[in-house]
Amino acid sequence: MLNHRFARSNPLLRAALVAGLLLSCSTALAKGTLVYCSEGSPEGFQPQFFTTGTTFDAVSVPMFNRLVEFE
């Protein structure tokens, strides 16, 4: 267990503890995000510059085919 006097006198330790708590909360918030799984890594995110099928599938179809629509 940490000595309370040491924890109060060390701002770096306090900052590390706060950062750890915030990072643990971000995983709970990330559950509502959209995840797209592809068969490979795209070469880039501009489909007009790349010709491989993986790049075309991962980039152009979701971006230009209205993967997410708002009403």
mmCIF file of the N, C-alpha and C atoms, coordinates in Angstrom:
data_MODEL
# 
_entry.id   MODEL 
# 
loop_
_atom_site.group_PDB 
_atom_site.id 
_atom_site.type_symbol 
_atom_site.label_atom_id 
_atom_site.label_alt_id 
_atom_site.label_comp_id 
_atom_site.label_asym_id 
_atom_site.label_entity_id 
_atom_site.label_seq_id 
_atom_site.pdbx_PDB_ins_code 
_atom_site.Cartn_x 
_atom_site.Cartn_y 
_atom_site.Cartn_z 
_atom_site.occupancy 
_atom_site.B_iso_or_equiv 
_atom_site.pdbx_formal_charge 
_atom_site.auth_seq_id 
_atom_site.auth_comp_id 
_atom_site.auth_asym_id 
_atom_site.auth_atom_id 
_atom_site.pdbx_PDB_model_num 
ATOM 1   N N  . MET A 1 1  ? 0.840   -1.176 0.000   1.00 0.00 ? 1  MET A N  1 
ATOM 2   C CA . MET A 1 1  ? 0.000   0.000  0.000   1.00 0.00 ? 1  MET A CA 1 
ATOM 3   C C  . MET A 1 1  ? 0.885   1.239  0.000   1.00 0.00 ? 1  MET A C  1 
ATOM 4   N N  . LEU A 1 2  ? 0.472   2.252  -0.722  1.00 0.00 ? 2  LEU A N  1 
ATOM 5   C CA . LEU A 1 2  ? 1.255   3.482  -0.808  1.00 0.00 ? 2  LEU A CA 1 
ATOM 6   C C  . LEU A 1 2  ? 1.133   4.300  0.470   1.00 0.00 ? 2  LEU A C  1 
ATOM 7   N N  . ASN A 1 3  ? 2.209   4.940  0.828   1.00 0.00 ? 3  ASN A N  1 
ATOM 8   C CA . ASN A 1 3  ? 2.192   5.857  1.954   1.00 0.00 ? 3  ASN A CA 1 
ATOM 9   C C  . ASN A 1 3  ? 1.433   7.113  1.521   1.00 0.00 ? 3  ASN A C  1 
ATOM 10  N N  . HIS A 1 4  ? 0.445   7.542  2.286   1.00 0.00 ? 4  HIS A N  1 
ATOM 11  C CA . HIS A 1 4  ? -0.387  8.682  1.896   1.00 0.00 ? 4  HIS A CA 1 
ATOM 12  C C  . HIS A 1 4  ? 0.422   9.967  1.774   1.00 0.00 ? 4  HIS A C  1 
ATOM 13  N N  . ARG A 1 5  ? 1.426   10.136 2.614   1.00 0.00 ? 5  ARG A N  1 
ATOM 14  C CA . ARG A 1 5  ? 2.262   11.326 2.540   1.00 0.00 ? 5  ARG A CA 1 
ATOM 15  C C  . ARG A 1 5  ? 3.046   11.343 1.224   1.00 0.00 ? 5  ARG A C  1 
ATOM 16  N N  . PHE A 1 6  ? 3.513   10.171 0.787   1.00 0.00 ? 6  PHE A N  1 
ATOM 17  C CA . PHE A 1 6  ? 4.263   10.079 -0.467  1.00 0.00 ? 6  PHE A CA 1 
ATOM 18  C C  . PHE A 1 6  ? 3.359   10.404 -1.654  1.00 0.00 ? 6  PHE A C  1 
ATOM 19  N N  . ALA A 1 7  ? 2.138   9.904  -1.633  1.00 0.00 ? 7  ALA A N  1 
ATOM 20  C CA . ALA A 1 7  ? 1.207   10.154 -2.734  1.00 0.00 ? 7  ALA A CA 1 
ATOM 21  C C  . ALA A 1 7  ? 0.832   11.628 -2.822  1.00 0.00 ? 7  ALA A C  1 
ATOM 22  N N  . ARG A 1 8  ? 0.707   12.297 -1.691  1.00 0.00 ? 8  ARG A N  1 
ATOM 23  C CA . ARG A 1 8  ? 0.360   13.717 -1.704  1.00 0.00 ? 8  ARG A CA 1 
ATOM 24  C C  . ARG A 1 8  ? 1.531   14.584 -2.142  1.00 0.00 ? 8  ARG A C  1 
ATOM 25  N N  . SER A 1 9  ? 2.742   14.153 -1.849  1.00 0.00 ? 9  SER A N  1 
ATOM 26  C CA . SER A 1 9  ? 3.900   14.982 -2.171  1.00 0.00 ? 9  SER A CA 1 
ATOM 27  C C  . SER A 1 9  ? 4.424   14.739 -3.580  1.00 0.00 ? 9  SER A C  1 
ATOM 28  N N  . ASN A 1 10 ? 3.962   13.724 -4.265  1.00 0.00 ? 10 ASN A N  1 
ATOM 29  C CA . ASN A 1 10 ? 4.472   13.389 -5.588  1.00 0.00 ? 10 ASN A CA 1 
ATOM 30  C C  . ASN A 1 10 ? 3.391   13.663 -6.642  1.00 0.00 ? 10 ASN A C  1 
ATOM 31  N N  . PRO A 1 11 ? 3.457   14.798 -7.343  1.00 0.00 ? 11 PRO A N  1 
ATOM 32  C CA . PRO A 1 11 ? 2.424   15.118 -8.334  1.00 0.00 ? 11 PRO A CA 1 
ATOM 33  C C  . PRO A 1 11 ? 2.471   14.190 -9.553  1.00 0.00 ? 11 PRO A C  1 
ATOM 34  N N  . LEU A 1 12 ? 3.640   13.635 -9.859  1.00 0.00 ? 12 LEU A N  1 
ATOM 35  C CA . LEU A 1 12 ? 3.740   12.723 -10.997 1.00 0.00 ? 12 LEU A CA 1 
ATOM 36  C C  . LEU A 1 12 ? 2.964   11.439 -10.725 1.00 0.00 ? 12 LEU A C  1 
ATOM 37  N N  . LEU A 1 13 ? 3.060   10.935 -9.521  1.00 0.00 ? 13 LEU A N  1 
ATOM 38  C CA . LEU A 1 13 ? 2.305   9.744  -9.148  1.00 0.00 ? 13 LEU A CA 1 
ATOM 39  C C  . LEU A 1 13 ? 0.807   10.020 -9.195  1.00 0.00 ? 13 LEU A C  1 
ATOM 40  N N  . ARG A 1 14 ? 0.412   11.173 -8.717  1.00 0.00 ? 14 ARG A N  1 
ATOM 41  C CA . ARG A 1 14 ? -1.003  11.549 -8.743  1.00 0.00 ? 14 ARG A CA 1 
ATOM 42  C C  . ARG A 1 14 ? -1.499  11.655 -10.189 1.00 0.00 ? 14 ARG A C  1 
ATOM 43  N N  . ALA A 1 15 ? -0.700  12.256 -11.058 1.00 0.00 ? 15 ALA A N  1 
ATOM 44  C CA . ALA A 1 15 ? -1.089  12.380 -12.466 1.00 0.00 ? 15 ALA A CA 1 
ATOM 45  C C  . ALA A 1 15 ? -1.187  11.008 -13.127 1.00 0.00 ? 15 ALA A C  1 
ATOM 46  N N  . ALA A 1 16 ? -0.275  10.105 -12.793 1.00 0.00 ? 16 ALA A N  1 
ATOM 47  C CA . ALA A 1 16 ? -0.316  8.757  -13.362 1.00 0.00 ? 16 ALA A CA 1 
ATOM 48  C C  . ALA A 1 16 ? -1.561  8.005  -12.898 1.00 0.00 ? 16 ALA A C  1 
ATOM 49  N N  . LEU A 1 17 ? -1.932  8.171  -11.652 1.00 0.00 ? 17 LEU A N  1 
ATOM 50  C CA . LEU A 1 17 ? -3.143  7.517  -11.152 1.00 0.00 ? 17 LEU A CA 1 
ATOM 51  C C  . LEU A 1 17 ? -4.397  8.059  -11.830 1.00 0.00 ? 17 LEU A C  1 
ATOM 52  N N  . VAL A 1 18 ? -4.462  9.368  -12.008 1.00 0.00 ? 18 VAL A N  1 
ATOM 53  C CA . VAL A 1 18 ? -5.616  9.972  -12.682 1.00 0.00 ? 18 VAL A CA 1 
ATOM 54  C C  . VAL A 1 18 ? -5.675  9.517  -14.136 1.00 0.00 ? 18 VAL A C  1 
ATOM 55  N N  . ALA A 1 19 ? -4.523  9.471  -14.810 1.00 0.00 ? 19 ALA A N  1 
ATOM 56  C CA . ALA A 1 19 ? -4.494  9.015  -16.201 1.00 0.00 ? 19 ALA A CA 1 
ATOM 57  C C  . ALA A 1 19 ? -4.943  7.563  -16.306 1.00 0.00 ? 19 ALA A C  1 
ATOM 58  N N  . GLY A 1 20 ? -4.516  6.738  -15.377 1.00 0.00 ? 20 GLY A N  1 
ATOM 59  C CA . GLY A 1 20 ? -4.943  5.344  -15.382 1.00 0.00 ? 20 GLY A CA 1 
ATOM 60  C C  . GLY A 1 20 ? -6.437  5.191  -15.195 1.00 0.00 ? 20 GLY A C  1 
ATOM 61  N N  . LEU A 1 21 ? -7.002  5.990  -14.316 1.00 0.00 ? 21 LEU A N  1 
ATOM 62  C CA . LEU A 1 21 ? -8.450  5.944  -14.111 1.00 0.00 ? 21 LEU A CA 1 
ATOM 63  C C  . LEU A 1 21 ? -9.210  6.414  -15.346 1.00 0.00 ? 21 LEU A C  1 
ATOM 64  N N  . LEU A 1 22 ? -8.717  7.466  -15.986 1.00 0.00 ? 22 LEU A N  1 
ATOM 65  C CA . LEU A 1 22 ? -9.386  7.967  -17.190 1.00 0.00 ? 22 LEU A CA 1 
ATOM 66  C C  . LEU A 1 22 ? -9.296  6.971  -18.338 1.00 0.00 ? 22 LEU A C  1 
ATOM 67  N N  . LEU A 1 23 ? -8.159  6.308  -18.478 1.00 0.00 ? 23 LEU A N  1 
ATOM 68  C CA . LEU A 1 23 ? -8.017  5.319  -19.542 1.00 0.00 ? 23 LEU A CA 1 
ATOM 69  C C  . LEU A 1 23 ? -8.909  4.111  -19.308 1.00 0.00 ? 23 LEU A C  1 
ATOM 70  N N  . SER A 1 24 ? -9.105  3.738  -18.077 1.00 0.00 ? 24 SER A N  1 
ATOM 71  C CA . SER A 1 24 ? -9.988  2.607  -17.801 1.00 0.00 ? 24 SER A CA 1 
ATOM 72  C C  . SER A 1 24 ? -11.443 2.967  -18.099 1.00 0.00 ? 24 SER A C  1 
ATOM 73  N N  . CYS A 1 25 ? -11.798 4.226  -17.975 1.00 0.00 ? 25 CYS A N  1 
ATOM 74  C CA . CYS A 1 25 ? -13.162 4.663  -18.299 1.00 0.00 ? 25 CYS A CA 1 
ATOM 75  C C  . CYS A 1 25 ? -13.387 4.725  -19.800 1.00 0.00 ? 25 CYS A C  1 
ATOM 76  N N  . SER A 1 26 ? -12.353 4.963  -20.574 1.00 0.00 ? 26 SER A N  1 
ATOM 77  C CA . SER A 1 26 ? -12.522 5.100  -22.021 1.00 0.00 ? 26 SER A CA 1 
ATOM 78  C C  . SER A 1 26 ? -12.935 3.790  -22.667 1.00 0.00 ? 26 SER A C  1 
ATOM 79  N N  . THR A 1 27 ? -12.549 2.649  -22.107 1.00 0.00 ? 27 THR A N  1 
ATOM 80  C CA . THR A 1 27 ? -12.972 1.379  -22.688 1.00 0.00 ? 27 THR A CA 1 
ATOM 81  C C  . THR A 1 27 ? -14.465 1.172  -22.514 1.00 0.00 ? 27 THR A C  1 
ATOM 82  N N  . ALA A 1 28 ? -15.024 1.657  -21.435 1.00 0.00 ? 28 ALA A N  1 
ATOM 83  C CA . ALA A 1 28 ? -16.467 1.542  -21.242 1.00 0.00 ? 28 ALA A CA 1 
ATOM 84  C C  . ALA A 1 28 ? -17.213 2.449  -22.212 1.00 0.00 ? 28 ALA A C  1 
ATOM 85  N N  . LEU A 1 29 ? -16.675 3.609  -22.509 1.00 0.00 ? 29 LEU A N  1 
ATOM 86  C CA . LEU A 1 29 ? -17.315 4.523  -23.450 1.00 0.00 ? 29 LEU A CA 1 
ATOM 87  C C  . LEU A 1 29 ? -17.165 4.057  -24.889 1.00 0.00 ? 29 LEU A C  1 
ATOM 88  N N  . ALA A 1 30 ? -16.143 3.276  -25.190 1.00 0.00 ? 30 ALA A N  1 
ATOM 89  C CA . ALA A 1 30 ? -15.878 2.852  -26.559 1.00 0.00 ? 30 ALA A CA 1 
ATOM 90  C C  . ALA A 1 30 ? -16.822 1.759  -27.029 1.00 0.00 ? 30 ALA A C  1 
ATOM 91  N N  . LYS A 1 31 ? -17.632 1.206  -26.160 1.00 0.00 ? 31 LYS A N  1 
ATOM 92  C CA . LYS A 1 31 ? -18.531 0.134  -26.572 1.00 0.00 ? 31 LYS A CA 1 
ATOM 93  C C  . LYS A 1 31 ? -19.589 0.602  -27.560 1.00 0.00 ? 31 LYS A C  1 
ATOM 94  N N  . GLY A 1 32 ? -19.909 1.872  -27.581 1.00 0.00 ? 32 GLY A N  1 
ATOM 95  C CA . GLY A 1 32 ? -20.929 2.375  -28.472 1.00 0.00 ? 32 GLY A CA 1 
ATOM 96  C C  . GLY A 1 32 ? -20.397 2.845  -29.815 1.00 0.00 ? 32 GLY A C  1 
ATOM 97  N N  . THR A 1 33 ? -19.115 2.663  -30.084 1.00 0.00 ? 33 THR A N  1 
ATOM 98  C CA . THR A 1 33 ? -18.551 3.144  -31.337 1.00 0.00 ? 33 THR A CA 1 
ATOM 99  C C  . THR A 1 33 ? -18.764 2.138  -32.452 1.00 0.00 ? 33 THR A C  1 
ATOM 100 N N  . LEU A 1 34 ? -18.667 2.615  -33.667 1.00 0.00 ? 34 LEU A N  1 
ATOM 101 C CA . LEU A 1 34 ? -18.809 1.786  -34.852 1.00 0.00 ? 34 LEU A CA 1 
ATOM 102 C C  . LEU A 1 34 ? -17.470 1.145  -35.182 1.00 0.00 ? 34 LEU A C  1 
ATOM 103 N N  . VAL A 1 35 ? -17.455 -0.160 -35.381 1.00 0.00 ? 35 VAL A N  1 
ATOM 104 C CA . VAL A 1 35 ? -16.232 -0.885 -35.712 1.00 0.00 ? 35 VAL A CA 1 
ATOM 105 C C  . VAL A 1 35 ? -16.432 -1.548 -37.061 1.00 0.00 ? 35 VAL A C  1 
ATOM 106 N N  . TYR A 1 36 ? -15.484 -1.325 -37.979 1.00 0.00 ? 36 TYR A N  1 
ATOM 107 C CA . TYR A 1 36 ? -15.525 -1.946 -39.296 1.00 0.00 ? 36 TYR A CA 1 
ATOM 108 C C  . TYR A 1 36 ? -14.347 -2.892 -39.414 1.00 0.00 ? 36 TYR A C  1 
ATOM 109 N N  . CYS A 1 37 ? -14.607 -4.157 -39.673 1.00 0.00 ? 37 CYS A N  1 
ATOM 110 C CA . CYS A 1 37 ? -13.532 -5.151 -39.803 1.00 0.00 ? 37 CYS A CA 1 
ATOM 111 C C  . CYS A 1 37 ? -13.302 -5.436 -41.279 1.00 0.00 ? 37 CYS A C  1 
ATOM 112 N N  . SER A 1 38 ? -12.053 -5.412 -41.675 1.00 0.00 ? 38 SER A N  1 
ATOM 113 C CA . SER A 1 38 ? -11.670 -5.657 -43.055 1.00 0.00 ? 38 SER A CA 1 
ATOM 114 C C  . SER A 1 38 ? -10.750 -6.863 -43.113 1.00 0.00 ? 38 SER A C  1 
ATOM 115 N N  . GLU A 1 39 ? -10.579 -7.411 -44.302 1.00 0.00 ? 39 GLU A N  1 
ATOM 116 C CA . GLU A 1 39 ? -9.715  -8.581 -44.440 1.00 0.00 ? 39 GLU A CA 1 
ATOM 117 C C  . GLU A 1 39 ? -8.234  -8.233 -44.405 1.00 0.00 ? 39 GLU A C  1 
ATOM 118 N N  . GLY A 1 40 ? -7.895  -6.966 -44.498 1.00 0.00 ? 40 GLY A N  1 
ATOM 119 C CA . GLY A 1 40 ? -6.494  -6.556 -44.450 1.00 0.00 ? 40 GLY A CA 1 
ATOM 120 C C  . GLY A 1 40 ? -6.377  -5.075 -44.175 1.00 0.00 ? 40 GLY A C  1 
ATOM 121 N N  . SER A 1 41 ? -5.157  -4.592 -44.136 1.00 0.00 ? 41 SER A N  1 
ATOM 122 C CA . SER A 1 41 ? -4.921  -3.169 -43.883 1.00 0.00 ? 41 SER A CA 1 
ATOM 123 C C  . SER A 1 41 ? -4.926  -2.405 -45.202 1.00 0.00 ? 41 SER A C  1 
ATOM 124 N N  . PRO A 1 42 ? -5.695  -1.329 -45.290 1.00 0.00 ? 42 PRO A N  1 
ATOM 125 C CA . PRO A 1 42 ? -5.671  -0.535 -46.520 1.00 0.00 ? 42 PRO A CA 1 
ATOM 126 C C  . PRO A 1 42 ? -4.347  0.216  -46.663 1.00 0.00 ? 42 PRO A C  1 
ATOM 127 N N  . GLU A 1 43 ? -3.947  0.453  -47.908 1.00 0.00 ? 43 GLU A N  1 
ATOM 128 C CA . GLU A 1 43 ? -2.701  1.194  -48.162 1.00 0.00 ? 43 GLU A CA 1 
ATOM 129 C C  . GLU A 1 43 ? -2.858  2.671  -47.841 1.00 0.00 ? 43 GLU A C  1 
ATOM 130 N N  . GLY A 1 44 ? -4.051  3.182  -47.965 1.00 0.00 ? 44 GLY A N  1 
ATOM 131 C CA . GLY A 1 44 ? -4.319  4.591  -47.701 1.00 0.00 ? 44 GLY A CA 1 
ATOM 132 C C  . GLY A 1 44 ? -5.813  4.805  -47.600 1.00 0.00 ? 44 GLY A C  1 
ATOM 133 N N  . PHE A 1 45 ? -6.217  6.060  -47.416 1.00 0.00 ? 45 PHE A N  1 
ATOM 134 C CA . PHE A 1 45 ? -7.634  6.345  -47.250 1.00 0.00 ? 45 PHE A CA 1 
ATOM 135 C C  . PHE A 1 45 ? -8.195  7.204  -48.378 1.00 0.00 ? 45 PHE A C  1 
ATOM 136 N N  . GLN A 1 46 ? -7.514  7.259  -49.500 1.00 0.00 ? 46 GLN A N  1 
ATOM 137 C CA . GLN A 1 46 ? -8.028  7.938  -50.684 1.00 0.00 ? 46 GLN A CA 1 
ATOM 138 C C  . GLN A 1 46 ? -8.077  6.908  -51.807 1.00 0.00 ? 46 GLN A C  1 
ATOM 139 N N  . PRO A 1 47 ? -9.249  6.370  -52.116 1.00 0.00 ? 47 PRO A N  1 
ATOM 140 C CA . PRO A 1 47 ? -9.345  5.255  -53.063 1.00 0.00 ? 47 PRO A CA 1 
ATOM 141 C C  . PRO A 1 47 ? -8.907  5.596  -54.481 1.00 0.00 ? 47 PRO A C  1 
ATOM 142 N N  . GLN A 1 48 ? -8.875  6.866  -54.843 1.00 0.00 ? 48 GLN A N  1 
ATOM 143 C CA . GLN A 1 48 ? -8.459  7.215  -56.199 1.00 0.00 ? 48 GLN A CA 1 
ATOM 144 C C  . GLN A 1 48 ? -6.957  7.030  -56.414 1.00 0.00 ? 48 GLN A C  1 
ATOM 145 N N  . PHE A 1 49 ? -6.171  6.895  -55.340 1.00 0.00 ? 49 PHE A N  1 
ATOM 146 C CA . PHE A 1 49 ? -4.724  6.742  -55.470 1.00 0.00 ? 49 PHE A CA 1 
ATOM 147 C C  . PHE A 1 49 ? -4.246  5.302  -55.357 1.00 0.00 ? 49 PHE A C  1 
ATOM 148 N N  . PHE A 1 50 ? -5.092  4.370  -54.962 1.00 0.00 ? 50 PHE A N  1 
ATOM 149 C CA . PHE A 1 50 ? -4.675  2.991  -54.733 1.00 0.00 ? 50 PHE A CA 1 
ATOM 150 C C  . PHE A 1 50 ? -5.572  2.041  -55.508 1.00 0.00 ? 50 PHE A C  1 
ATOM 151 N N  . THR A 1 51 ? -5.016  0.925  -55.958 1.00 0.00 ? 51 THR A N  1 
ATOM 152 C CA . THR A 1 51 ? -5.769  0.020  -56.817 1.00 0.00 ? 51 THR A CA 1 
ATOM 153 C C  . THR A 1 51 ? -5.992  -1.365 -56.230 1.00 0.00 ? 51 THR A C  1 
ATOM 154 N N  . THR A 1 52 ? -5.456  -1.665 -55.063 1.00 0.00 ? 52 THR A N  1 
ATOM 155 C CA . THR A 1 52 ? -5.653  -3.001 -54.508 1.00 0.00 ? 52 THR A CA 1 
ATOM 156 C C  . THR A 1 52 ? -7.091  -3.169 -54.032 1.00 0.00 ? 52 THR A C  1 
ATOM 157 N N  . GLY A 1 53 ? -7.560  -4.396 -54.087 1.00 0.00 ? 53 GLY A N  1 
ATOM 158 C CA . GLY A 1 53 ? -8.927  -4.682 -53.682 1.00 0.00 ? 53 GLY A CA 1 
ATOM 159 C C  . GLY A 1 53 ? -9.189  -4.414 -52.214 1.00 0.00 ? 53 GLY A C  1 
ATOM 160 N N  . THR A 1 54 ? -8.193  -4.698 -51.382 1.00 0.00 ? 54 THR A N  1 
ATOM 161 C CA . THR A 1 54 ? -8.362  -4.476 -49.945 1.00 0.00 ? 54 THR A CA 1 
ATOM 162 C C  . THR A 1 54 ? -8.563  -3.002 -49.643 1.00 0.00 ? 54 THR A C  1 
ATOM 163 N N  . THR A 1 55 ? -7.774  -2.147 -50.276 1.00 0.00 ? 55 THR A N  1 
ATOM 164 C CA . THR A 1 55 ? -7.916  -0.709 -50.059 1.00 0.00 ? 55 THR A CA 1 
ATOM 165 C C  . THR A 1 55 ? -9.261  -0.222 -50.577 1.00 0.00 ? 55 THR A C  1 
ATOM 166 N N  . PHE A 1 56 ? -9.644  -0.693 -51.744 1.00 0.00 ? 56 PHE A N  1 
ATOM 167 C CA . PHE A 1 56 ? -10.920 -0.266 -52.320 1.00 0.00 ? 56 PHE A CA 1 
ATOM 168 C C  . PHE A 1 56 ? -12.088 -0.707 -51.450 1.00 0.00 ? 56 PHE A C  1 
ATOM 169 N N  . ASP A 1 57 ? -12.052 -1.954 -50.967 1.00 0.00 ? 57 ASP A N  1 
ATOM 170 C CA . ASP A 1 57 ? -13.140 -2.455 -50.128 1.00 0.00 ? 57 ASP A CA 1 
ATOM 171 C C  . ASP A 1 57 ? -13.218 -1.724 -48.795 1.00 0.00 ? 57 ASP A C  1 
ATOM 172 N N  . ALA A 1 58 ? -12.065 -1.480 -48.188 1.00 0.00 ? 58 ALA A N  1 
ATOM 173 C CA . ALA A 1 58 ? -12.049 -0.894 -46.849 1.00 0.00 ? 58 ALA A CA 1 
ATOM 174 C C  . ALA A 1 58 ? -12.330 0.596  -46.849 1.00 0.00 ? 58 ALA A C  1 
ATOM 175 N N  . VAL A 1 59 ? -12.061 1.280  -47.953 1.00 0.00 ? 59 VAL A N  1 
ATOM 176 C CA . VAL A 1 59 ? -12.150 2.738  -47.944 1.00 0.00 ? 59 VAL A CA 1 
ATOM 177 C C  . VAL A 1 59 ? -13.332 3.259  -48.745 1.00 0.00 ? 59 VAL A C  1 
ATOM 178 N N  . SER A 1 60 ? -13.444 2.896  -49.997 1.00 0.00 ? 60 SER A N  1 
ATOM 179 C CA . SER A 1 60 ? -14.425 3.550  -50.853 1.00 0.00 ? 60 SER A CA 1 
ATOM 180 C C  . SER A 1 60 ? -15.854 3.131  -50.553 1.00 0.00 ? 60 SER A C  1 
ATOM 181 N N  . VAL A 1 61 ? -16.087 1.878  -50.293 1.00 0.00 ? 61 VAL A N  1 
ATOM 182 C CA . VAL A 1 61 ? -17.461 1.439  -50.068 1.00 0.00 ? 61 VAL A CA 1 
ATOM 183 C C  . VAL A 1 61 ? -18.053 2.064  -48.803 1.00 0.00 ? 61 VAL A C  1 
ATOM 184 N N  . PRO A 1 62 ? -17.393 1.996  -47.631 1.00 0.00 ? 62 PRO A N  1 
ATOM 185 C CA . PRO A 1 62 ? -17.989 2.636  -46.452 1.00 0.00 ? 62 PRO A CA 1 
ATOM 186 C C  . PRO A 1 62 ? -18.078 4.159  -46.549 1.00 0.00 ? 62 PRO A C  1 
ATOM 187 N N  . MET A 1 63 ? -17.087 4.799  -47.152 1.00 0.00 ? 63 MET A N  1 
ATOM 188 C CA . MET A 1 63 ? -17.097 6.261  -47.197 1.00 0.00 ? 63 MET A CA 1 
ATOM 189 C C  . MET A 1 63 ? -18.109 6.808  -48.186 1.00 0.00 ? 63 MET A C  1 
ATOM 190 N N  . PHE A 1 64 ? -18.220 6.169  -49.331 1.00 0.00 ? 64 PHE A N  1 
ATOM 191 C CA . PHE A 1 64 ? -19.034 6.739  -50.387 1.00 0.00 ? 64 PHE A CA 1 
ATOM 192 C C  . PHE A 1 64 ? -20.355 6.009  -50.594 1.00 0.00 ? 64 PHE A C  1 
ATOM 193 N N  . ASN A 1 65 ? -20.654 5.029  -49.762 1.00 0.00 ? 65 ASN A N  1 
ATOM 194 C CA . ASN A 1 65 ? -21.904 4.299  -49.896 1.00 0.00 ? 65 ASN A CA 1 
ATOM 195 C C  . ASN A 1 65 ? -22.806 4.535  -48.691 1.00 0.00 ? 65 ASN A C  1 
ATOM 196 N N  . ARG A 1 66 ? -22.599 5.615  -47.968 1.00 0.00 ? 66 ARG A N  1 
ATOM 197 C CA . ARG A 1 66 ? -23.431 6.015  -46.830 1.00 0.00 ? 66 ARG A CA 1 
ATOM 198 C C  . ARG A 1 66 ? -23.559 4.894  -45.804 1.00 0.00 ? 66 ARG A C  1 
ATOM 199 N N  . LEU A 1 67 ? -22.427 4.502  -45.259 1.00 0.00 ? 67 LEU A N  1 
ATOM 200 C CA . LEU A 1 67 ? -22.427 3.466  -44.230 1.00 0.00 ? 67 LEU A CA 1 
ATOM 201 C C  . LEU A 1 67 ? -23.269 3.895  -43.041 1.00 0.00 ? 67 LEU A C  1 
ATOM 202 N N  . VAL A 1 68 ? -23.180 5.164  -42.680 1.00 0.00 ? 68 VAL A N  1 
ATOM 203 C CA . VAL A 1 68 ? -23.981 5.703  -41.581 1.00 0.00 ? 68 VAL A CA 1 
ATOM 204 C C  . VAL A 1 68 ? -24.822 6.837  -42.142 1.00 0.00 ? 68 VAL A C  1 
ATOM 205 N N  . GLU A 1 69 ? -26.121 6.733  -41.990 1.00 0.00 ? 69 GLU A N  1 
ATOM 206 C CA . GLU A 1 69 ? -27.018 7.778  -42.471 1.00 0.00 ? 69 GLU A CA 1 
ATOM 207 C C  . GLU A 1 69 ? -27.733 8.413  -41.286 1.00 0.00 ? 69 GLU A C  1 
ATOM 208 N N  . PHE A 1 70 ? -27.953 9.696  -41.378 1.00 0.00 ? 70 PHE A N  1 
ATOM 209 C CA . PHE A 1 70 ? -28.666 10.424 -40.338 1.00 0.00 ? 70 PHE A CA 1 
ATOM 210 C C  . PHE A 1 70 ? -30.010 10.862 -40.874 1.00 0.00 ? 70 PHE A C  1 
ATOM 211 N N  . GLU A 1 71 ? -31.004 10.801 -40.015 1.00 0.00 ? 71 GLU A N  1 
ATOM 212 C CA . GLU A 1 71 ? -32.343 11.251 -40.428 1.00 0.00 ? 71 GLU A CA 1 
ATOM 213 C C  . GLU A 1 71 ? -32.594 12.659 -39.944 1.00 0.00 ? 71 GLU A C  1 
# 
